[in-house]
Amino acid sequence: MYKWHQEDDTQQNYIYVGNLKIIINDDQEYHEESEEDIQDDVHQIDLHGIKYEEAMDLVRKQVNVLVELKQDYIAQGRRNKVQLIIITGRGRHSNRSLPILQTNVKTLLQTHKMSYVLDSQTKGGQITVTIHDDTHMI
């Protein structure tokens, strides 16, 4: 799953987790990160037009990739805030205009005790998931 590389001209090591390129710092010096050093790492998936089974599988895979990413950040001593924005839509094109996909994504997240917020600005068509240090794969 991991592919390690070293760029000769910059002497940087990096790793690919899925399509994400993560630069690995080989400094042996320890330094305390300030609040300014904490970076937001926000990812997004749009489930519009994707069949239900494929959409749920995509959510699981993306959450798991980001859990691994968060664990890598922890191992590196980084405190990046990792979030996933899931665009589910409001269900206007489903039978009886019910948000079936959104409801099932929320149920999946609740089942795995994941922290999420339903975005009121999009009238519920978007869910923001925060990957915490203790978040487990689903």
MOMO-V909943 format. One record per residue. N is the residue number from 0. RES is the residue in one letter. PSI is psi in whole degrees, 0 to 359 (* if undefined). Layout:
n: (N,N)
res: (RES,RES)
psi: (PSI,PSI)
This chain:
n: (0,1,2,3,4,5,6,7,8,9,10,11,12,13,14,15,16,17,18,19,20,21,22,23,24,25,26,27,28,29,30,31,32,33,34,35,36,37,38,39,40,41,42,43,44,45,46,47,48,49,50,51,52,53,54,55,56,57,58,59,60,61,62,63,64,65,66,67,68,69,70,71,72,73,74,75,76,77,78,79,80,81,82,83,84,85,86,87,88,89,90,91,92,93,94,95,96,97,98,99,100,101,102,103,104,105,106,107,108,109,110,111,112,113,114,115,116,117,118,119,120,121,122,123,124,125,126,127,128,129,130,131,132,133,134,135,136,137)
res: (M,Y,K,W,H,Q,E,D,D,T,Q,Q,N,Y,I,Y,V,G,N,L,K,I,I,I,N,D,D,Q,E,Y,H,E,E,S,E,E,D,I,Q,D,D,V,H,Q,I,D,L,H,G,I,K,Y,E,E,A,M,D,L,V,R,K,Q,V,N,V,L,V,E,L,K,Q,D,Y,I,A,Q,G,R,R,N,K,V,Q,L,I,I,I,T,G,R,G,R,H,S,N,R,S,L,P,I,L,Q,T,N,V,K,T,L,L,Q,T,H,K,M,S,Y,V,L,D,S,Q,T,K,G,G,Q,I,T,V,T,I,H,D,D,T,H,M,I)
psi: (325,143,119,142,157,128,117,320,331,353,34,137,144,162,144,127,103,234,5,129,121,122,130,125,122,5,133,354,140,134,142,132,134,173,329,336,344,122,145,131,94,129,159,141,142,119,4,133,4,136,152,307,318,320,314,322,319,319,312,312,315,319,316,321,318,330,316,319,314,318,323,318,317,315,330,356,17,150,37,140,119,125,153,123,122,114,110,340,176,2,16,337,6,171,134,18,39,143,70,312,314,316,317,328,315,318,317,314,319,319,324,16,46,146,124,162,134,123,114,338,332,18,39,10,6,137,131,120,133,126,112,170,326,12,134,160,155,*)
